[in-house]
Amino acid sequence: MLADAEAVRVGLVGYGLGGEVFHAPLIHAVPAMRLVSIVTSDPDRRRRAGSRYPDARVVERVDALWEAADEHDLIVVATPNRHHVPIAMTALDAGLAVVVDKPLAPSAAEGRALVAAASERGLFVSVFQNRRWDADFLTVRRVLADGELGEVLRFESRFERWRLSVNLDEWRELADPQEAGGLLLDLGSHLVDQAVQLFGRPTHVYAEVDRRRPGVVTDDDVFVALTHPGGVRTHLWATAVAASLGPRCRILGTRAAFVKHGLDPQEGALAAGARPSDPGFGREPSGAWGRIEDGVGGSRAVKSQPGAYLRFYEGVAAALRTGSPAPVDPWDAVEVLEVLEAARDSSRMGTVVRLPDRGDAGPR
């Protein structure tokens, strides 16, 4: 554990979309953290990283971090998915805490082994499930806590796109299972994590995992249905072939429904160069707020909670300095992978899959 006055010294591995748009700006915005090193093999990305973070050392090879392990406290792995486990394991072997972007691993077994290795070494590990801090998800939590919807019957959640082009030079669109590409693992990791956070580990999983675009070699159109303890059903969609986008989320209850359109604004703002400290960051305009509808003509807007991705890294800093719990329990990420594997099995067999009880699914 670090002393309260010490800044957490961070090495960021990867400066693609995840590293440049999400991790680096958020780490840089936390006063209790210091971005010490950035690793990227791409010369243009090294130039951009050096320009934006002149106090950080920008290097080409990840081995440079292990050679200077004593200059770091935390390694953030924001690489293509196939590198998540090997780099995280090497960081643990070097005695360093680790944050891994989602999905934690290509498989639940690999994720389980990684989290167990951290536990055996007494080292911190967490997973960047940033969409727990989306404006819409935080608002859904508040709406459910208020109880205005009555008993929840069904939760619907979508990440939909209209993206017909296929880029087989992009690792996310490669078929090799070790690449961990495709929408089921990519956006499905967020969708399932949110559903499990709201309603618990599902008992049954049904899924349709398809390839729709010409030339595509991995899944690009996904539907997953979960049955949770108590009978709540979750319906989840992730697709690249939606010319007309459905609501971001919809909750049906016995007294009313809640519906919300549009994506959280934080990713777009970060991609445009905004900083989390900017006035209004994470806040949605009133036209984007969700609505509660009572089924007999009554309807009212529900002010969105501000999106708050920064809370993840504030939580990481607190955990490393004070021993407080990780902002995302890594076993939650393993559980998500178990659900996603059950979804893939369900789609392949064309049947509902019963998910083992948590105690039967392996160590936690």
Secondary structure, DSSP 8 states (H G I E B T S, - for coil): ---TTS-EEEEEE--SIIIIIIIHHHHHH-TTEEEEEEE-S-HHHHHHHHHH-TTSEEES-THHHHHTGGG-SEEEE-S-GGGHHHHHHHHHHTT-EEEEESSS-SSHHHHHHHHHHHHHHT--EEEE-GGGG-HHHHHHHHHHHHTTT-SEEEEEEEEE-B-----TTSGGG---GGG--SHHHHHHHHHHHHHHHHH-S-SEEEEEEE--STT--S--EEEEEEE-TTS-EEEEEEESB-SS---SEEEEESS-EEEE-S--SHHHHHHTT--TTSTTTT---GGG-EEEE-SSS-EEEE------THHHHHHHHHHHHH----SS-HHHHHHHHHHHHHHHHHHHHTS-EE---GGGS---
